Structure formats: C-alpha cells, structure tokens
Amino acid sequence: LTKKNQTMVYFKAAAVGLFAVSATTAWQPNSVSFGSKKATTFSALPGYRSAAQSKRSTLSMVVTDPTETGSAMGGGMFTRSNSESRRVVPEDPRGRPTMKVVYVVLESQYQSSMTAAVKRINAGSDNMAVECVGYLLEELRNEDAFEQFKKDVADANIFIGSLIFVQELAEKVVEVVEPQRERLDACLVFPSMPEVMRLNKVGSFTMKNLGQSKSVVADFMKKKKQEDGSSFEEGMLKLLRTLPKVLKFLPSDKAADARTFMMSFQYWLGGSPENLESLLIQIGQDYVAPIQESMKGKDKVKAEDPVLLPDKAIWHPVAPDIVFENNQKYFEWYNNEFCPDAGIDPKTAPTIGIILQKSHINTKDDTHYVSLISELESRGARVVSIYSGGLDFSGPVEEYFYDSNGKPIVDTVINLTGFALVGGPASQDHAKASQVLKKLNRPYMCAVPLVFQSFEEWQSSELGLHPIQVALQVSLPEIDGAIEPIIFAGREGATGRSVPLADRVNLLADRSLKWANLRSKPKSEKKIAITIFSFPPDKGNVGTAAYLDVFDSIKAVLGQLKSEGYDVGDAPMNKEAIMASVLDDPEAKISSPELNVAYRMSTEEYYELTPYATDLEENWGPAPGNLNSDGQNLVVYGKQFGNVFI
C-alpha cells in the first residue's frame, strides 16, 4: 500500500475525517424537513407515524427506490457522475466582479450546500458574483474530467479541497494546483494528506511546513497529544476552541490571516448553505483583488458567526430542542411526551442505540437517519441517537448509553457512520474500541452508507462496493467487533443528497430488533445453526478440515449448550453417532450416497421466499436445478436436534 502506483488510504493523515462532509436540507419527495425544531406533536409530522397508526413500513411514505432510475452520466472508475452537475454560473452578474471557485471533495454532500450558497450570493450580494464548479475526488481518474479540472483551476480565484486521502488522486490534485498556488487569491485545504494540506494559502498563512520538523499547527497537535492523548482531528477542534489564545502570539497581519483560515474551517465544518455563504463572502472581500477594488469606500459585509452544534449530544428529529447534552433530559422528554404519542411503551420497549455523523445533523441532510429512526419507532422500539464532534465515539457511547447507575440502557447498537468506533477513517484505536464495546456487551452493528457511488451506480456495478469503502467501512469496523455491514443509504446521483434504500432500512430494523429481542429470550427457546464444510461437494467430504476433528468439536459444543440450558433435543453425545445422523439418510437404501435430508422445499415455496431468485438463473438455471435437488424439490441437508440445526 506504500507504493505510489497503488491506491491507498492514508489512514494516519490529518483528519477531521468524513465527519466534515455535509449537505443541504434533507431530501424528501414532498420537501418535508425535520430540521425545524419548533415544538410540534409527533402525530402532526408528515411521514412520521406511530406504531399504533400503522404496521406498514414508514419508508413508503418517506422515499422511493432510487435504483429504479438509471444514470447516463460519464465519469471515473467507480462513478459515472461529472462536475457539470456541480457547475453554477451567475445568470446576471450585473456588473459585479465574478469570483471563480473550484472545489474537490471526497463525498458529494457539499454539492447541495455549495450550490445553494453560491445562488444566494448571486441573488443577494451587491459586491460580488460567484462562479463555482465542484469535483468528486474519484472523478479525477477520468482523463476528460482531469483535463477539465486543469482548465477550471487555471482561471480560478479560489481552490477548496477536503478529505483528499487517496494517494494517487492526492498526487493529481497537487500536480494541478501547486503550479497555480501563487496565482490563486486563496487556497483552502481542509483535513487531507499532508502534501495537499501544504497547498494552503490565505494571505500570509500557510501550512508549507506541515509534516516537517517546524510547524506551528503540528507542534500544537503534538502538545495536545502529550497532554491528554488527543488525536489530530480532536486537536484541530481544540485548536479552533482555543484560537484567541494561539493568535495573540502572532503578528497582527499573520493573526488575521490565521483567524480567517480557522474561521473558514469552522464554516466548512458547519457545512450548511448559510455557513458556506459566509465563508465565500469572507474570502472574496478580503483576498480577491477585483472584489477588493470594487468595494473601496464600502463597508465590508460583517461575517456571521459559524453555526455549530455542541461537540457531542443526543439528537432526535422531532425534539423541541435541537440536541440534548445529557440522557436524563432526553428521556424525560422522550418517555413522557414522545412515547405516548408514538404508541411506544417505554417500560417494555427494546431500546436501540444509534451512532450518527454530526455533519448530517448540522446540514439537515438527515433523511436516511430519520427513515431508520421512524422505522424502529413504528415497530414499538425506543431510540437514542448520539453523535460526536470528532472521530472518537467511545466518549458519547459511555456517557449516553448507560443510566445513572452505570447499567446499559440499550439492547442493540447501530453505527450509521459506517466507520471504526474510534478514529473513523483516519487513525483507528481498535483496542480502545474493543474495550468500550466489551464493557457495553451489546450487539454492535455497523451499517454502510454508500460514499463513492450513487445508488444507481452501485446497483448496476458488477464490482459492488467500492474497494476503498470496503476497507474503511467493512474491514476496519469488523476489527472493533462490528457485525452485519448492511448497505442502507447513499447519495442520490443528481443532487448528492443522502437518501435511504427502503428495503435495506427495513432489513436493518429487522436485524437490530431481532438482536435486541434475543437478549431477553430464554435459552431454551433460542435456535442455533451449526454450519460445516463440504468441499469438493461429496458425502465423503462433509465435516472435513485439515488437522481438526469437526464432529468431536460439534459434540463439545452440544454438550456445553445443553449444560447452559439450550434445547439440544435427543442429540447423541458421541461423535460417531452425530456423524452418522448427518451423513446417513435412514429412509434411503443401503449404501446410498444421500446425506440426511432435513427438508424438501418445493419450487413454489422457494420462489415465494427468494425475491432475487430470477437473478440467479443466468448462471444456475431455474429451480430446482441439478444440485441439492431430487428433481422436483430443493433439498436441505442436515439434522435437527431440538433447537439446534446442523
């Protein structure tokens, strides 16, 4: 992975990570937004229903299946989108100087926010107009897109980059932007690989020494790490909070430029159209020469303070307060006001803990979150949704998922960020994550929102999930102990907004509630499947494994299960009898090659239970087929002992 000609993820890079990504108001067919925090009753919200109102999936009222429409756009290896859908040109400059902005981001959520911000400036500003074009990082693999990127940067005033972590694509960005850096009026690069971060230029403020021996920013991060173990991204957030103390040691001009960069970073983290509008106005009037010239004698527009939520909190889409900073206040509202309206019994309902990305809440790009929360609550479950301002979720987990007596209040945890619990995509601490999760001792699922592909692209791709995303959002969370990486949401191709995939949200709700209910089910009622190897497919190869005694191991497992109260029926307690029961069909003729048949499934039942059956027929033919079949039925081989099926 260290070779430059290989795609790699710079996991240790300076990063606030993918938690800085953002978008505009959540997409819903009827433009219903849960962003407004006015006190409102649960039943009054369109698309939000109580369990008592309907057993039908809430998803049918929230979103339609985005995979039903195709996409004809061209682009990179894993995306067919292109930058033209993100290009905004002022319709009527009205004699105002026009500032051109080019941005490159890892994910597409900024598309909606940036487009809205630019349109607001073009419609309302007397001092400037803005032309803007954005590129997704993966699009730069495409030669045509890369050439257009060069042309756009060549006549741009401002370059903005964020979350540029792929080595070969980072090199492409540096190749194009570095020769233009001195000409550009400003170059803003937020958490990315060091060589990209060194492109930063805001007046006299630079990061040219980042990653080298002398760097004010790096020195601050190292100091914070020594003091309290802060990761780089946590150090950046602390730097933002302690900015006045840092700037007083700098000359006034450098302090002003450093302050502008840090304010820009805060605006970027906020991610909403309002925050990005303030960012562009601030940079334009202070650093773009034609705009500065036209504003001589005029008062500068006073920048609005960045609108940011607390670093960590509990969030609910219909709560009268935006967030709750302790779970006592949250459950006072939730149990006493929300649950009665929703038809949820807080005393008996399973509780699902959900981990969210703060940026999606900041920007109200939360439809995929609202969909899952709504689905769970429509089935009678309680939900407590938490977020963190950094990449370490262990703190919020320990603070919000326990009651005042230190007892866990959740039955299942779902991580909707798709990333490792501690460190996200930047620098993982699996030992810390494992310790926190073992203490909690609850099923921990890590669901996957599509990052590098739209739903349409993922649906039509024979490769499936993007390989970098497999590493970041499947492999790394599994090291923490995460299970069931179900793809549940992603970006809508045309707008870049996050949308849920209805059947996957249903599946995720099903699985989380089944895990929750399993905790309270008596052991004698729990059903267990033991699967064993058979390759090449032949009776003589069932239960074979190099240097392992498979059936003796099954005997040991059955004995342990029986001693703990599980129903193992009349399972024999010697390996020869277990082997014979699995390998031999008592109804077959002597020396029959048939394994024991546990069940014969008719083709009618098979097609009824298997919605994707026809997709398999291209390679396997129609059911019942020639393998594991008696010619009329599909046969399931194995042996049932009580509630244990081998």
ZIKA-V172859 format. One record per backbone hydrogen bond with DSSP energy under -0.5 kcal/mol. NH is the residue of the N-H (numbers start at 1). CO is the residue of the C=O. If there is no record, write none. Layout:
# ZIKA-V172859
[[NH:CO] [NH:CO]]
This chain:
# ZIKA-V172859
[[6:3] [10:8] [10:165] [11:9] [13:10] [19:16] [20:17] [21:18] [26:364] [29:62] [31:28] [44:41] [45:42] [46:44] [48:45] [49:47] [51:342] [52:342] [54:50] [60:57] [61:58] [62:59] [63:59] [66:64] [68:65] [69:66] [85:82] [86:83] [87:84] [88:86] [88:132] [96:93] [99:97] [99:129] [101:99] [101:131] [102:158] [103:133] [104:160] [105:135] [106:162] [111:108] [112:109] [113:109] [114:110] [115:111] [116:112] [117:113] [118:114] [119:115] [120:116] [121:117] [122:118] [123:119] [124:120] [125:121] [129:97] [131:99] [132:88] [133:101] [134:83] [135:103] [137:105] [139:136] [140:136] [140:137] [141:138] [142:139] [146:142] [147:143] [148:144] [149:145] [150:146] [151:147] [152:148] [153:149] [154:150] [155:151] [155:152] [156:153] [157:100] [158:100] [159:186] [160:102] [161:188] [162:104] [163:191] [165:163] [167:8] [167:165] [170:166] [171:167] [172:168] [173:169] [174:170] [175:171] [176:172] [177:173] [178:174] [180:177] [181:177] [181:178] [184:180] [185:157] [186:157] [187:201] [188:159] [189:187] [190:161] [193:164] [196:193] [197:193] [198:194] [199:196] [200:197] [201:187] [202:205] [205:202] [207:200] [210:207] [212:209] [215:213] [219:215] [220:216] [221:217] [222:218] [223:219] [224:220] [225:221] [226:222] [227:223] [228:224] [229:225] [230:224] [235:231] [236:232] [237:233] [238:234] [239:235] [240:236] [241:237] [242:238] [243:240] [245:242] [246:242] [247:243] [248:244] [249:246] [250:247] [255:251] [256:252] [257:253] [258:254] [259:255] [260:256] [261:257] [262:258] [263:259] [264:260] [265:261] [266:262] [267:263] [268:264] [269:265] [270:266] [271:267] [276:272] [277:273] [278:274] [279:275] [280:276] [281:277] [282:278] [283:279] [284:280] [285:281] [286:282] [287:283] [288:283] [288:284] [289:287] [291:288] [292:288] [293:289] [294:290] [295:291] [296:293] [298:295] [308:306] [313:387] [314:324] [315:385] [316:322] [319:316] [324:314] [330:326] [331:327] [332:328] [333:329] [334:330] [335:331] [336:331] [336:332] [337:333] [338:333] [339:334] [341:337] [342:338] [343:339] [343:340] [344:339] [346:344] [348:345] [349:345] [352:350] [352:382] [353:351] [353:412] [354:384] [355:414] [356:386] [358:388] [360:357] [361:357] [361:358] [362:358] [363:359] [364:361] [365:360] [366:364] [370:366] [371:367] [372:368] [373:369] [374:370] [375:371] [376:372] [377:373] [378:374] [379:375] [379:376] [380:377] [381:376] [382:350] [384:352] [385:315] [386:354] [387:313] [388:356] [389:311] [393:391] [393:421] [397:393] [398:394] [399:395] [400:396] [401:397] [403:407] [406:403] [409:401] [410:401] [411:351] [412:351] [413:443] [414:353] [415:445] [416:355] [416:414] [423:391] [423:421] [424:391] [424:420] [426:423] [427:423] [429:422] [433:429] [434:430] [435:431] [436:432] [437:433] [438:434] [439:435] [440:436] [441:437] [442:437] [443:411] [445:413] [445:443] [446:483] [447:415] [447:445] [448:486] [449:447] [450:489] [455:491] [458:454] [459:455] [460:456] [461:457] [470:466] [471:467] [472:468] [473:469] [474:470] [475:470] [476:471] [478:474] [479:475] [479:476] [480:476] [481:477] [482:477] [483:444] [486:484] [488:448] [489:448] [490:499] [491:453] [492:497] [496:492] [499:490] [501:488] [502:500] [504:501] [505:501] [506:502] [507:503] [508:504] [509:505] [510:506] [511:507] [512:508] [513:509] [514:510] [515:511] [516:512] [517:513] [518:514] [519:515] [519:516] [520:516] [520:517] [521:517] [525:522] [526:522] [526:523] [528:643] [530:645] [531:529] [535:541] [541:538] [542:539] [543:533] [544:533] [544:541] [548:545] [550:548] [553:549] [554:550] [555:551] [556:552] [557:553] [558:554] [559:555] [560:556] [561:557] [562:558] [563:559] [564:560] [565:562] [566:561] [567:523] [568:566] [571:568] [578:574] [579:575] [580:576] [581:577] [582:578] [583:579] [584:580] [585:594] [586:584] [588:585] [592:589] [596:582] [598:596] [598:636] [599:636] [601:599] [601:634] [602:600] [603:632] [606:602] [607:603] [608:604] [609:605] [610:606] [611:609] [613:610] [615:612] [616:612] [616:613] [617:613] [617:614] [619:616] [620:616] [621:617] [625:622] [630:633] [631:633] [634:601] [635:628] [635:633] [636:599] [637:635] [638:596] [641:644] [643:567] [644:641] [645:528] [645:643] [646:639] [646:644]]
